[in-house]
Amino acid sequence: MALKLIQRFPLLGQFGILRYPPVGPVLPSRLLRTGSEGQSSCVGYVFTSSSSKKLQSDYGIRNLTTIVKEPPFFASSSMGLHKDSFPQFRLTRLHQPTAAEDQAFQQRLTNCSSSRQVFKLLRSVEIMSDTMAADALHRVADLEQEGASLKDPTVLENDTIRALCFQLEQDSGRLTDAGIVSTLLAGTRLFLDPWSTLMVRLVSESQERLDRGQMSVRQLCSLGQAMLAIGGSSCVMLEQVMKQIQKQKPADWSLEDLIAAYMLMQGGVGQGGKYHHLLNAMHTHAMKVTYCMDPPAVSGLLGALVSLNQMQAMPLVISLCKQSVRHVPHFTDDELTAVLGALMHFGHSDHYFVEAMERYVPRMAFTSHPETVTKVMQFFGRRNILSETVIDAIAESFVYRADDYSTSQVTRQIMALGKLGYLPPNAGDVFRKVETILRTRLSHFQPRTLLNLLHSCTLVERFPVNFVPKVFNNFFLQELQEQSTGLDQIAMAQLTQLYMTLKLECPNYKGPRLHPNYWVKSFLTSGRSLETPVDVQLYNSVTNGLVDLLGARSYFGSKVLTPYCYTLDVEIKLDEEGYVLPASHNDDVHKRIALCIDGQKRFATNKRQLLGKEAIKQRHLRLLGYEVVQVPYYEFEKLQTKSSAMEYLHQKVFPHTYRMSW
């Protein structure tokens, strides 16, 4: 068996074991339990006190090692087993926990908020199954896992967990399929050494069970996640797992099987387009069972779709969003964060979901995790949804909670205000708090984060003149260039607009200038931009009306790039007497009219309010001497005839004249 194991895991046969951190998310504890379909009996563990007879003499030489901080390396003193260790767990087939006992144990386990409480619970349970024992290990992992290591590796030195692991090792051959794969997965989440006796026995026993071909989908998925963590995506045993999963039809799977398969795919198996046929079949089945998904299932599935970048699964995303509406008050902070992140990733929002959030956010703004509150603001900002109910509640909580926020969380919340161009009723308190944070924690901000924060403040006419000198400093600009994002076009555009804002709106600013090397020529760029491109259909309708009004196409300029980086949708030039000049005429221009043809994308999706970047553009154009004329879509689209369009434009562009032709 040892030779067979080495052959199946070539990585384990090398001098150094290549150890992978846990792959992808692990199912919530209530979904983690793999079923024991087809098992004739349930293995139970009976707790005995320290006065019981000693365990076997080899108890003292078993040693499990955990990986600390750096996954490829092993600590030498994490989990030793000694003869006099206590408590002890004895395997028995005579007693089985009832369904009620199992459910009570799961509830108590979920309520444990520390590993010490888990160990206390284990010592108090007289009878537990192997899956219950595995669930306890998973709960310890939930509480102790931090990135690619445990927060406190010494937790594995506790007598209770050492004794439990020893008994699982000794009786690995008698564990159920569900118990053995769940225990193996828990071992990878606790970063146990793959060469430890416990892990080697669990892998060996799992291989034998896998060869029989009788594991359920959930059990195969748990085993797949464990092998992905131990051997990586090229692991031979993982390939065998996937072959068995592919032989089964997703349409016949239970909801628990389906969620388990998504978690496995998310962990790395489905990356790069692998198993796309299986994924498509899973999406089809998921559409049919969305209605019965609970909060963990909805959030877990949306998170998997994000990780796998399943943009073609938009019907499933929409269905999950609808199901989320009923779960909004019941999501945990982590679950709600995942749901909002997924909806932003796929660019989807639902009217009923927004209404559910408006009912829920005022109750959670002061109590939920800072990242969850921030993600709510991000969602409404990214989706251009101006909800005074949500934003005002979070703005109120910001004043009291911002000291506990990270610099990234502070910035992302203010960025949402800038994006929407909205000031809450307590804006004065909010920005005084921002100023305090900048003054006390300025050195804590990453360069790009600080630039985003300062730029967002200017979008809502809050001018951080005391902090801009740091941004225009050569050392700061060099740091900005060295960041992973680099000094890209959008960062340079932000710097340019920030400098322009200070020159136009803060005439008393006497600080450092932005070096011309960092200026951009246009704020309108492909992709992310400081201007919203004009709506083509609306633009064509308006320009056709202008031709009818002015008599010729030559009397106005289209998409004119100004020396001030802004692009005008339409520019009309007038002489001193108010007559229209040809667009090509540059002499004797007395007045310039900037026609802003504002389509739906320049407004909040649910309000007739310009977004922050469009408001600052029109504000700056006025300060630069342009007469700004706004033609919003909701006014122009009401016009049904050519004459009504011409009359409308006449009143907009030349409100004080009565001539209808030139």
N, C-alpha and C positions, 0 to 999 in steps of 0.2 A: 504493500500500500504506500509506503514512504517513497519508493521508486516511482510509482504511478503519480504521486503528488508532485514530485520534482519535475517529472516530464510535462505535466499539465501546467506547471508554473515555472517556466524557465527563469524568471526574475528571482525566484526564491532560491535557485540553485547557485546564484552568483555570490561572491564574497559579501557584498553589501546589498541588503534588501531594499529595493526601491519602494518607498512607501508613499502612497498618495493620500492627501487629505480627504475627508469625507466628500463624497461627490453629490452635489445638488442637495436639495432639501429632503428631509426625512419626514414621512407622514406624521401628522399629529398623533399623540398617543392613542386616541380612540380609533384611529384608522390604521395604526401600525400593526395591530395584532393580526397575524396571519391565521386564517381559519385552519382547522384541522380536519377538513373534509376527508372522509375515507379512513380516519383513524379509529381503530376498534376500542381503544382505551385512552384515558388521559393520565399522564404521569403527574404525580403530586409530590411536593416536598413537605416533610413534617419538621417543624422547628423543634429543636431540643435544647435544653438549657446547658450551661457550661459544666454541669455536674455529670453529663452523659459520658459514656466511655470515649476514650480518645479515638481520633481518626487513625487511619492506617499510618504506618511509620514513614511512608514516603511523602507524607503531607508536608514535611519540612523541606523538601528539596524542590518542590514546584515553584517556579518563578515566572511571573508575568511582568512584562515591561511596557511602560507607556511612553509615547513619543511626546517630548516637551518642546514647545515653541517652534523648532525647526523640524518638519516632518521627516526628512531623510535620516535623522539621527535618533539614537535611543538613549534614554537615561538608564542608569544601572540600578537605581534603587527606588522602584515605584511600587511593586506589588510582590512581596515575598510571603510565603505560606509557612507557618511554624506549627510544630506539634501541638503546642498549647493554645493555638488560636481558638477563639470562640466568638459568636455562637456556632453551632453546627447544624447542617441541614441534611436530613436523611431521605433518600428516595424510597417511595412506596407506591404500590399499585392498589393498595387496599382501600385508600381513602381518596376521594375526589372532591374538589370544591364544587358546591352547587352553583347554579347560575346566579343566584342572589349573592352568594359569597364573593363570586368573581366580580360582579358589578359593584358591590360595596368596596372591594379592594381597589378597583379602578378609580372610583370616586375619591377615595382617600389618597390614592397615589397622585391624582391630578391636583389635589389640594396641597400637596407638599411643596413648600417654597424653598427648600434647601436640601442638600444631600443628607444632612444629619437627620432631617425628618423622614426621609426615605428609609434610612437605616433603622430608625426607631420603628417605623411601620413594619419592616421586614421582621424585626425581632418580636413583634406582637402578633404576627399571623401564624396560626397553628398549621393550616393546610394551604398550600398554593401549588398551582400547576406550573409546568415548565414555561408556558407562555406568560404567566404572571411574573415569574422570576425574570424573564427577558424584558418584560415591560418595566420592571423596577430598574434594570440597567439602563434602559432607554431614558427613563426619567432622570437618572443621574446625569446622563449625557446632555439632556435638555438643559439642566441647571448649571452644568459645569463647562460646557463647550464654549470656546471663544476663539473664533477663527480656526486655525489649524492646530490647536492645542487645547488643553484643559486650563481653566483659570487657576485651579489648585490641584496639581497632579497628586498631591499627598492624599487626596480623597480616596485613592485606590488602596491606601494602606490601612483603611478601616477594617477592623476584624470581620464585620458583617459581610461586606462585599467580597473579601478574600475567601471567607468560608463558602459563600454562595457560588463563587466562580470555581472553587475547588470541587464542589459537589457536581456542578454542571460538567466539569471536565471528566470526573470519574464516571459519570453516568451518561456520557454523550451518546453511547450506542442505544440507550433506552429512551431518548428524547423523541417527541413527536416531530414530524417534518416541520410543523409550524414553529415549535419551540426551538429547534436547532438552527433554522435560518434566521429567526428573530434574534437569538442569542449571538450568532455570528455577526449580524449587522450591528448590534449594540456594541460588540467588541471593537469594530472599526470606528464607531462614533466615540468610543472612549480611548482611541488611539493605542490599543493594545498591540504589542509586538507580534507581527504575523508568525514569528518563529516560536512564540510561547507555546507551551504544551497544550493549553486550552484552545488557542486559535488553530493550531495544526490539527488537533483532533476534530474540531468543529468543521474545518474545511474538508478533511478526509471523509468524515461521516456525511457531509453534505454532498460530496461527489458520489458516494454510493447511492444516496437517495435520488440524486439527479439521474443517475444511470438507470434507475428503475422506471423513470418516466411517469411517476404517479403524483407529482407535485401539482398543486393548484396554481393558478395564475398569480395570486397574491404571494404565495410562497416563492415562486420563481422570481418575482420582481424583487422581493426582499433579498434573495440570494444574489440576484444580479447586482443590486446596489452594493452589497458587501464585496463581491468580487471586483467590481469597478474600483472600489476604494483600495483593495489589496493589490490587484494586478493591472489596473488600468484598462483602457478600452480594447486592448489587443489580447486580453486574457482568454485563453482557450476555453476555460470553463464558462466564461461569460458568453462566448459565442454559442456554446451548447445550450445555455439558458435561453438565448434569443431564438434559436432554432425551434425549441419546444414552444415558446410563446407564439411564434409565427404559425405554428401548426393549428392553433386554436382560432376560432372566429370571435372577434371583438363583439359582434352582435349578440353572442351568447353570454358575455361576461356580466357579472354583477357590477354595481356601482363601485364597490370597494376594489374589485379587480381592475376596473378602468382607471381609477385614481392612482392605484399602485403602479400601473403601467406608465401613466404619464410622469410620475415621479422618477421612474427608472429612465425614461427617455430624457427627462430634464437633466438628470445627473451627468449626461455626457454620451449616452448610447445613441441618442437621436440627433446629435449634432452633425452638421455638414451634409444634411439631406439624406442620411442613412435611414433605412426602414421607412421611407416616405409612404409606401403603400400601406404599411401597417398603421402609420399615423393617420392617414386619410380615413381608413376604416374606423379608427378610434374616434375621430372627429364626428363621423356620421352617427355612430352609436351614442356619443356624448350629447348630440343634439336631441336625441329621443329621451334622455334621462335627466336633462338639466332641471326639469321641474321639481325633481325630488332631491336635489343636492342641498346639503346643509352649508353653513358658512365656511368651515374648513375646506370642504370639497370645492366650493366656488372659488375661493381665493387661491387654493392650491393649483387648480386647473388653469386659472388665468395666469398665475406665475409660471407654470410650465409652458404655456403658449408663448409667453414673452421670451423665456430662455431659448426656446426652439425657434423663435422668430417666425411663427406660423401666420404670416400676413394673409395667406389664402384662406384662413379659417375665420374670416370676419363674421359669417353667419353664426358661428358658435360663440364668438366674442359678444355679439349683440344679444344672443339668447342668455348668456351668462350675466350680462349687464342687467337684463330684465329680472333675472332671478335674484340679483344682488339687491334689488329695491326692497324686497321683503326682509332681507338680512341686515340692512344697514345698522339698525340699533343693536344687533346681536354680534356683529363682527368684533373680534379682539382688535387691539391696536395694530398688531402685526398683520392680521388678515385684511383690515381696511387699508393699510398702507400698500399691501400687495395689489389689492383691487384697483386702487387709484393709480398706482404705477402702471398697471396693465392697460387701463383705459387711456392713459396719456400715451403709452407706447403705440397703441393701435389707433389713436386719434378718434376715439368714440366717446360720446356722451349721450345721455338719455334724459328727456324732460322729467320723467318720473323719478329717475335716480337723483337728479338735482333737487327735486322737491323733498325727497326723503332725507337728503343731506341737510337741507335747510331746516328740517324739523329736528335733526339729530345734533348738528354742530353746536348750537348754543348750549347744549347740555354737556358737551365733552371738551369744549375749548379750554377750560381751566384744569381739567383732570387727565386728559389723555397724554400719551407720550409726546414729547416735543417733535419727534420726527413725523408722527401721525398728523399732528396739527399742521406742520409745515407742508406735508404732502397734500393736505386738503387745500391749502392756499395755492400750491403749485398747480393742482388740478384745475381749479377755477381760473387761474391765470393762463395756463396753457390752452385751455379750451375757450378762452375769451368770454367766460360766463360771469357777468357782473351781478352777483347776488349780495345785496346790501346786508341781508340777514346773516349770511355766513361770514362775510368779510368784517362786518362791524363787530361780531362776536369774537372773532380771532384777534382783531385789532385791540379790543378791550383787554383780552387775556395777555396780549403781547406786552403791555405796559407792566404787568405784574410778574410775568414769567420769563421775560427776555434774558435776564441775568443767567438763567439756567440753560439757555439755548447756545448751541455752537455758533461760530461765526457763519458757517454755511447755512444753518437754519434761519438765522437773522436775515441774511442776504436774500434767501429764496422767498421769504415772506414779503420783504420790501419789493423784490422784483415783480411779484404778482400785482402789487399796488401800482407800480410803474407801468406794467404791461396794460392794465385795464384803465390807466389814467384816472384812478379813483382815489379820493381822500375820504377816509371815514370821519365820523363826527369828532372823534378824539384825536385827530391828526396831529395837533400840537403836542399832546402827550406822547404819541407814538414816535415822532421824530426827535423830541427831546431825549427819549430813551435811546434812540439810534445814535444820537450825538454822544451820549454818555458812554455807550458801548464802544464807539469809535475812539473816544478819548482814553478809555481805560484799557482797551484790548486791541489797539491798532496794530501792534506788532504780531498779533495772533492771526491776522487775516492773510490768507494766501493772495498773491498779487491779482489773479483773475477774479477771485471772490470780491476783493476790495473794489476793483474797477466796476464790476457788475452792480455793487451796492451804490456807489457814488453816482453812476450813470442813471440808475433807476430813480434816485432821489430827484434828479433834474427833470425827469419826465413828468413829475407831479409838482413842479415849481418849488422844490426844496433844494436849496443851493449849498452844498457842503464846502464853502470857500475855505474853511480852516484846515481841510484835509486834502484838498486838491494838490497843494504843493508836493506832497509825497508821491502822488501819482505821476506828476510831470518830472520827477527826479530821474536822472539818468540811471542811477543804481536800481530803482524800481522797474524802469523799462527793461533793463537788462535781465532782472529776475523774471519779468513777464515773458521775455523771449525764451528763457531757459525752462519754463514750465512745459509739461507734456503737451498742453494744447498749443503752446507757442504764441507768437504775436501774429495771429491770423488777420484776415481782412475785417472781420467783425470787431475784433479788439481795437484795431487801428481806427475804425469808424467810430467806436465808442469814445476813444480818446479825442478824436477830432470834434465830435459833437459836444463833448464835455467842455473842451476849450472854447468852442464857439458860444456855448451857453454862458460861460463866465464873461466873455467879451460883450455879449449882447444884453444879458439880463443882470449882470453884476458889474456895472461900470466902475465901481470903486475897487475892483480887484486889481491888486498891484503885484501879485505873486509871479512865479516863474511861468514862462511861456512853453508851449509844446513845440518841440523842435519840428521844423517843416518836414523832416524826413519821415515823420510819423503821421503826416496828414494824408487823407485819402481825397480823391477827386470826386467821388460819388458815393452817396449813402445807399443808392439803389443797386444791389448786387444780387446775384443768383443765390438761391438757398436762403439762409437766414439774412435778414436785411433790416436796416433802420427805417426803411420806407416800404409801404405795401404797394406792389405793382397795381396799376390801374386796371379795373375790370374791363376787358376788351369789348364785350357786348354793350355795356353802358357807355363806354367811351365812343364807340361808333355812333350810337344814337345821339349823343350830345353834339358831337362834331358835325353830324349831318344837320342838326338844328342850327348850329352856328353858321354853316354855309348858307342856309336859307336866310338867316338873319343878316349876315354881313355881305352877302352877295358873291363871295368867292372864297376858295380854300386858302388863298394866299394872304388873307388878312389875319391869320392867327397861326402861331407856332404850336407844334405838338411835341410833347415829351422833351421839353427843353431842359438841358442840364445847365444850371446856373453856376456862377463862380463860387457859390457858397455850398456846393455839394448836393443841394436838393434838386430833384427833377420835377419840373412843372408839367402837369397833365396838359394844360393849354395856357399859352401866354398871349395876351392881347396888348398891343402898344398904342398909346394915345399921344397926340401932340398937345401943345399948350392950349389949343382951342377945343380939345375934346374929340377931335376927329381920329378915326382909326387909321393907323399906319400899316403898311405892308409888313409882314413878319420879318422880312429880310432887311428892313430899314433900321439903322442903328443911330442915326443922327436926329437931333431935335425930339428925342423921346421924353415926354414930360411925365407920363404915368405908365406903370406896368401893372396889368391885371393878371393875377395868377388864379386860374380856374381850377379848383380842386374837385375832380369828379370822383366822389367817394362812394364806392361800391360797398356791399355788405361786409366784406372782409376787413374794412377799415373801422368797423364798429364792433362793439360787444355783440355777441350772438343774440342776446335777449333784451338789449336796450339800445336806444338810439343815442349812444354816447361814443364819441371817437376814442379809439385806443390811444394810449399814451404817446406812442411814436408819431401818430398823425397829429395829435394836438400840439406837440412841441414843434413839428414842422410848420404848421400854420402860424403858430406864435412867432417863430423866428422869421418867417417870410414877412409878416407885418412889421416887425422891428427893422427888417432890411429895406423897407420902403415899398413893398408890394401891396397892392390892394387885393386882399384875398376874398374870392367869391366861392362859396361852397355850393356844390350841386350834389346833394345826397340822393342816393338811389330811391329812398322811400318817397321822395317828392317827384322825381322825374318819371319813375315807372308808372305813376298814376295818369300821365298824359297819354291820351289815345290818338290824337290827330297831330298832323304836321303844324297846323296853325297854333294849336295849344302849346306845343313844344317851343315854337318860335316866340310866342307871347311870354312864356315862362322865362326863357333865356333873356329876353329883352328886359324884363323886370329885374332879373338877377344882375345882369352885367351893366345895364344903363338905367338904373331906377329913376333918374331925374330927367330923362329925355323922353320925347314923344315920337321921335322918328322911328319908323319900322324898317328903313332901308338906308343904305349909305352910298 
